[in-house]
Amino acid sequence: MAQLNDCRFEALRGLGYTGATNDMLLQWAHAGGATSPVLNEALLEYLLLNGAVTPALNDAWMEFLEAQLLTGSRNDMETEFWCGQVII
């Protein structure tokens, strides 16, 4: 079974991002319009730019995953997003 962390790393690397997973997540958020140099803030910016309305990172992430029509537990949705290459 695919591991979420491995899938996230491979998916981001496959998109051309480099560095450690957190570095690539920051690059991904910036590519989506975020400007903050702080990862959590950049991820929240990215999520808000992509339709999330909750100003809390974890809740916004869940809204974002659900907007991708993913279902199940948070772990299931994250695994499908990264391992299933749903990445937008």
C-alpha positions, -999 to 999 in steps of 0.1 A, spaced: 0 0 0 12 35 -9 24 56 20 11 92 21 44 108 28 61 89 -1 33 98 -25 33 134 -15 71 136 -21 69 117 -54 39 138 -67 56 171 -59 89 159 -74 70 147 -105 57 183 -109 93 195 -110 97 208 -74 130 201 -56 142 198 -21 127 182 10 89 176 11 82 208 30 103 228 6 83 213 -23 50 220 -5 60 257 -2 70 258 -39 36 242 -48 17 267 -27 37 296 -43 29 282 -78 -7 284 -68 -5 321 -59 6 321 -23 32 346 -13 41 339 23 76 325 30 62 305 59 49 270 49 17 269 70 7 304 60 15 298 24 -6 266 24 -35 284 40 -32 312 13 -32 285 -14 -63 269 0 -82 301 4 -73 310 -32 -87 277 -43 -121 280 -27 -117 272 10 -135 296 33 -124 285 68 -94 306 81 -79 276 99 -54 255 80 -67 220 90 -103 229 83 -94 247 51 -74 216 40 -105 194 46 -127 218 26 -102 217 -2 -100 179 -3 -138 177 -2 -141 202 -30 -120 177 -51 -148 152 -46 -127 131 -23 -144 111 4 -136 91 35 -113 99 64 -88 127 61 -60 102 56 -80 85 28 -86 118 11 -50 129 14 -37 96 1 -61 98 -29 -51 134 -35 -13 128 -35 -11 91 -45 -39 93 -70 -23 124 -85 -55 145 -81 -31 175 -76 -43 207 -91 
